[in-house]
Amino acid sequence: MSDLTRRDFFKLAVAAGVTLAVSPQGGKALAEGTDTPTSVLWLSWDGADLRTVEAMLASGDLPNLAALHVVRLECGGCSVTKPGHVEAITGLDYWKTKVYTNVNFKEVPVKWSAFWKIKNAYPGNWCGCIFSKPEHTGDRPGRPWNPLRNWALSGGLNYYYNFSADESLSGGDATIEQTNARLAEALAQFSAPGLMYCHWAEPDATGHTDGMDSPAYRDRLRQLDDALGTAAAAVNPDLVVVYSDHGFNGPGEYGHGFAPEGFLAASVPLASGGVRRDVAYTLMKMLGLPAEGFTPILCGKDLRLPVP
């Protein structure tokens, strides 16, 4: 598919509401560790609470996510964005990364990120990522992802965009539409074998203004489900992984001081009740990498289940 064709397809699919089709056979070899995927979508829905997600799955409102295996992801401890995404992307606990809270944090060495590990193991593979919160997933000097930015823009990644570079946001978060536009740009360049990571600032941003489980919060989740289906249709991935970094304090609440109800979804069967550091660990295993052999040693565990 040409670059222009893929970009146009993404735009048309958004308008048409493409539904994700994941082959159950495609997950069998991956779950058993006998094969590795050649095209991967790794997506983050910031602040998506499992309770709302499960209710919407039951009512048929998230058809693309429903095509995946969805389980609870424990997002306790500090249930906020900075440490949440650092744990999920590095597979390391906060005591190692020193990213304790949204205000108490250090830069994360680039070699600790899953992106560096994957690109180092498969240098010929395409790899890209997008972050949509200038404040809490930003990459300015001193922020956790500044080393990632420097490596990525020096040629480490095939595509990199962080909305901290978008001065028009004035400190606000990127909208779903803005993030989708960057994802369309990235997918126009995508080629297998490859991995695309995309982080959306929603539904967290809407949860803070309208409350968890509000009509607006649910609408953002529907939009994210549409984006999932569209991206999958453009890439035709062997593997899809979607996670949330935390939930909210409860329905109608505007904050997430203690909000452990996150979720993890994938196109392979998963064990429920994993924690955020297990996301990167499990992905490493899915990609055939020796997750237990990295330095520092990853803190997580493999959440894949064998397929009967």
C-alpha positions as CSV (number, residue, x, y, z in Angstrom):
1,M,0.0,0.0,0.0
2,S,1.5,3.4,-1.0
3,D,2.0,6.2,1.6
4,L,-0.8,8.2,0.1
5,T,-3.2,5.3,-0.1
6,R,-2.6,4.4,3.5
7,R,-3.1,7.9,4.7
8,D,-6.3,8.3,2.7
9,F,-7.5,5.0,3.9
10,F,-7.0,6.0,7.6
11,K,-9.0,9.2,7.1
12,L,-11.8,7.4,5.3
13,A,-11.9,4.6,7.8
14,V,-12.3,7.1,10.7
15,A,-15.3,8.5,8.9
16,A,-16.8,5.1,8.2
17,G,-16.2,3.5,11.6
18,V,-14.0,0.5,10.6
19,T,-14.4,-2.5,13.0
20,L,-11.3,-4.4,14.0
21,A,-11.1,-8.0,12.9
22,V,-8.6,-10.1,15.0
23,S,-8.0,-13.7,14.0
24,P,-8.2,-16.0,17.0
25,Q,-5.8,-18.3,15.2
26,G,-3.3,-15.5,14.9
27,G,-2.9,-15.4,18.7
28,K,-2.3,-19.1,19.2
29,A,1.4,-19.3,18.2
30,L,2.2,-16.0,20.0
31,A,0.7,-17.2,23.2
32,E,2.6,-20.5,23.0
33,G,5.9,-18.6,22.2
34,T,6.4,-20.5,18.9
35,D,6.3,-17.4,16.7
36,T,6.9,-13.7,16.9
37,P,4.7,-11.0,15.4
38,T,5.9,-8.9,12.4
39,S,3.5,-6.0,12.9
40,V,2.5,-4.7,16.3
41,L,0.1,-2.0,17.5
42,W,0.8,-0.9,21.1
43,L,-1.8,1.6,22.3
44,S,-2.5,3.5,25.5
45,W,-5.9,5.0,26.6
46,D,-4.9,7.3,29.4
47,G,-7.2,7.1,32.4
48,A,-9.6,4.5,31.0
49,D,-11.3,2.9,34.0
50,L,-12.0,-0.8,33.8
51,R,-15.4,-0.4,35.2
52,T,-16.7,1.9,32.5
53,V,-14.8,-0.2,29.9
54,E,-16.5,-3.4,31.0
55,A,-19.9,-1.8,31.0
56,M,-19.4,-0.5,27.5
57,L,-18.1,-3.8,26.3
58,A,-21.2,-5.5,27.7
59,S,-23.5,-3.1,25.9
60,G,-21.6,-3.5,22.6
61,D,-20.3,0.1,22.6
62,L,-16.6,-0.9,22.1
63,P,-16.7,-3.4,19.2
64,N,-13.0,-3.2,18.4
65,L,-11.8,-3.6,21.9
66,A,-14.3,-6.5,22.3
67,A,-12.3,-8.4,19.6
68,L,-9.4,-8.5,22.0
69,H,-8.9,-10.3,25.3
70,V,-9.5,-7.7,28.0
71,V,-8.4,-8.2,31.6
72,R,-7.9,-6.1,34.8
73,L,-4.6,-4.3,35.2
74,E,-3.7,-3.3,38.7
75,C,-2.7,0.3,38.7
76,G,-2.3,0.9,42.4
77,G,0.5,2.7,44.1
78,C,0.7,6.1,42.5
79,S,-2.2,5.9,40.0
80,V,-1.1,8.9,37.9
81,T,0.3,9.4,34.4
82,K,4.0,9.9,34.8
83,P,4.9,6.8,36.8
84,G,2.1,4.8,35.2
85,H,3.5,5.1,31.7
86,V,7.1,4.8,32.8
87,E,6.3,1.5,34.5
88,A,4.3,0.2,31.5
89,I,7.0,1.2,28.9
90,T,10.1,0.2,30.9
91,G,8.9,-2.9,32.8
92,L,10.6,-1.4,35.9
93,D,9.3,-0.4,39.3
94,Y,9.3,3.3,40.5
95,W,12.1,2.6,43.0
96,K,14.3,1.8,40.0
97,T,13.3,4.6,37.6
98,K,12.9,7.2,40.4
99,V,9.6,8.3,38.7
100,Y,7.6,8.3,41.9
101,T,4.8,10.8,41.1
102,N,3.8,13.5,38.6
103,V,5.9,16.0,40.6
104,N,8.7,13.8,41.9
105,F,10.6,12.2,39.0
106,K,13.9,11.7,37.2
107,E,14.9,11.3,33.5
108,V,14.6,7.7,32.3
109,P,17.7,6.3,30.5
110,V,16.8,5.5,26.9
111,K,18.1,2.0,27.2
112,W,15.4,1.3,29.8
113,S,12.6,1.9,27.4
114,A,11.0,-0.9,25.5
115,F,11.5,1.1,22.3
116,W,15.3,1.0,22.6
117,K,15.3,-2.7,23.6
118,I,13.1,-3.6,20.6
119,K,15.1,-1.4,18.1
120,N,18.4,-2.7,19.5
121,A,17.2,-6.3,19.0
122,Y,15.7,-5.7,15.6
123,P,17.5,-2.8,14.1
124,G,16.0,-3.3,10.7
125,N,12.5,-3.2,11.9
126,W,10.3,-0.1,11.7
127,C,9.5,1.5,15.1
128,G,7.6,4.6,16.0
129,C,5.8,6.3,19.0
130,I,3.5,9.2,19.9
131,F,2.9,10.8,23.3
132,S,-0.1,13.1,23.8
133,K,0.3,14.8,27.2
134,P,2.9,17.7,27.1
135,E,3.0,17.8,30.9
136,H,3.0,14.2,32.0
137,T,4.4,12.4,29.0
138,G,6.4,15.3,27.7
139,D,10.1,15.2,26.8
140,R,11.5,18.5,27.8
141,P,14.9,18.5,29.6
142,G,14.6,17.0,33.0
143,R,11.4,15.1,32.1
144,P,11.3,11.3,32.0
145,W,11.3,11.0,28.3
146,N,13.9,13.6,27.4
147,P,16.6,10.9,26.8
148,L,14.1,9.0,24.6
149,R,13.5,12.2,22.5
150,N,17.2,12.8,22.0
151,W,17.8,9.2,20.8
152,A,14.6,9.1,18.7
153,L,15.2,12.3,16.9
154,S,18.9,11.4,16.2
155,G,17.7,8.5,14.2
156,G,16.9,5.9,16.8
157,L,13.2,5.6,15.8
158,N,11.6,5.8,12.4
159,Y,8.8,8.0,13.7
160,Y,8.6,10.1,16.9
161,Y,6.2,12.8,17.9
162,N,5.7,14.2,21.4
163,F,3.0,16.9,21.8
164,S,5.3,18.9,24.1
165,A,6.7,20.3,20.9
166,D,3.3,21.7,19.9
167,E,3.3,25.2,21.3
168,S,-0.3,25.7,20.2
169,L,-1.5,23.5,23.0
170,S,-0.3,26.0,25.6
171,G,0.2,23.2,28.2
172,G,-3.0,21.4,27.4
173,D,-3.4,17.9,26.2
174,A,-3.7,16.8,22.6
175,T,-7.3,16.0,21.5
176,I,-8.2,12.6,20.1
177,E,-8.4,14.2,16.7
178,Q,-4.9,15.8,17.0
179,T,-3.4,12.5,18.1
180,N,-5.3,10.6,15.3
181,A,-3.8,13.0,12.7
182,R,-0.3,12.2,14.0
183,L,-1.0,8.5,14.0
184,A,-2.3,8.7,10.4
185,E,1.0,10.4,9.5
186,A,3.0,7.7,11.2
187,L,1.0,4.8,9.7
188,A,1.5,6.3,6.2
189,Q,5.2,5.5,6.8
190,F,4.7,2.2,8.6
191,S,6.1,-0.9,7.1
192,A,6.3,-4.5,8.5
193,P,8.1,-5.8,10.4
194,G,7.4,-3.0,12.7
195,L,5.8,-1.6,15.9
196,M,3.7,1.5,16.4
197,Y,3.1,2.9,19.9
198,C,0.4,5.6,20.4
199,H,-0.7,7.3,23.6
200,W,-3.9,9.2,23.7
201,A,-4.6,11.8,26.5
202,E,-8.2,10.6,26.7
203,P,-10.4,9.7,28.4
204,D,-8.4,11.1,31.3
205,A,-8.7,14.7,30.2
206,T,-12.5,14.4,30.0
207,G,-12.7,12.5,33.2
208,H,-11.1,15.5,35.0
209,T,-13.7,17.9,33.6
210,D,-16.8,15.8,33.3
211,G,-16.2,12.9,35.6
212,M,-15.6,9.2,35.1
213,D,-18.4,7.4,33.4
214,S,-20.1,10.6,32.3
215,P,-21.6,10.7,28.8
216,A,-18.6,12.7,27.6
217,Y,-16.2,10.2,29.1
218,R,-18.0,7.3,27.4
219,D,-18.0,9.2,24.1
220,R,-14.2,9.6,24.3
221,L,-13.9,5.8,24.8
222,R,-16.1,5.3,21.7
223,Q,-13.8,7.6,19.7
224,L,-10.8,5.7,20.9
225,D,-12.4,2.4,19.9
226,D,-12.9,3.8,16.5
227,A,-9.3,4.9,16.3
228,L,-8.2,1.3,17.3
229,G,-10.2,-0.2,14.5
230,T,-8.9,2.3,12.0
231,A,-5.3,1.8,12.9
232,A,-5.7,-2.0,12.9
233,A,-7.3,-1.9,9.5
234,A,-4.4,0.2,8.2
235,V,-1.7,-2.0,9.6
236,N,-3.3,-5.4,9.6
237,P,-1.3,-6.3,12.8
238,D,-0.2,-9.7,14.0
239,L,-0.4,-8.3,17.6
240,V,-2.5,-5.6,19.2
241,V,-1.9,-4.5,22.8
242,V,-4.0,-1.8,24.5
243,Y,-3.6,-0.6,28.1
244,S,-4.7,2.1,30.5
245,D,-2.2,3.6,33.1
246,H,-4.9,4.1,35.8
247,G,-8.6,4.5,36.3
248,F,-10.6,7.0,38.4
249,N,-11.7,7.1,42.0
250,G,-15.2,6.1,41.0
251,P,-18.1,6.9,38.8
252,G,-18.8,10.6,38.7
253,E,-15.4,11.3,40.3
254,Y,-13.0,13.8,38.8
255,G,-9.7,12.5,40.3
256,H,-7.6,9.4,40.5
257,G,-5.7,9.7,43.8
258,F,-6.2,5.9,44.3
259,A,-7.5,4.4,41.1
260,P,-6.2,0.9,40.5
261,E,-8.9,-0.2,38.0
262,G,-6.9,-0.2,34.8
263,F,-7.2,-2.7,31.9
264,L,-4.9,-4.6,29.6
265,A,-6.1,-6.0,26.3
266,A,-4.4,-8.0,23.6
267,S,-5.0,-10.3,20.7
268,V,-3.7,-13.2,22.8
269,P,-5.2,-14.6,26.0
270,L,-4.0,-12.9,29.1
271,A,-4.0,-13.5,32.9
272,S,-6.0,-10.9,34.9
273,G,-4.6,-8.9,37.7
274,G,-1.2,-8.0,36.3
275,V,0.4,-4.7,37.2
276,R,1.7,-1.9,35.0
277,R,5.3,-3.2,34.9
278,D,4.0,-6.5,33.4
279,V,3.0,-4.7,30.2
280,A,6.5,-4.2,28.9
281,Y,7.6,-7.6,30.2
282,T,4.8,-9.4,28.4
283,L,5.4,-7.5,25.2
284,M,9.1,-8.4,25.3
285,K,8.2,-12.1,25.6
286,M,5.7,-11.7,22.8
287,L,8.5,-10.4,20.6
288,G,10.8,-13.2,21.4
289,L,13.1,-11.2,23.6
290,P,14.8,-12.4,26.8
291,A,12.9,-10.2,29.2
292,E,14.7,-11.7,32.1
293,G,18.1,-11.0,30.6
294,F,18.0,-7.2,30.4
295,T,20.0,-4.8,32.6
296,P,18.5,-3.7,34.8
297,I,16.4,-6.9,35.2
298,L,12.8,-6.2,34.3
299,C,10.5,-6.4,37.4
300,G,7.4,-7.8,35.6
301,K,6.1,-11.2,34.6
302,D,4.6,-12.7,31.5
303,L,0.8,-12.4,31.5
304,R,0.2,-14.6,28.5
305,L,-2.0,-17.7,28.9
306,P,-1.6,-20.9,26.9
307,V,-4.2,-21.4,24.3
308,P,-6.1,-24.7,24.7
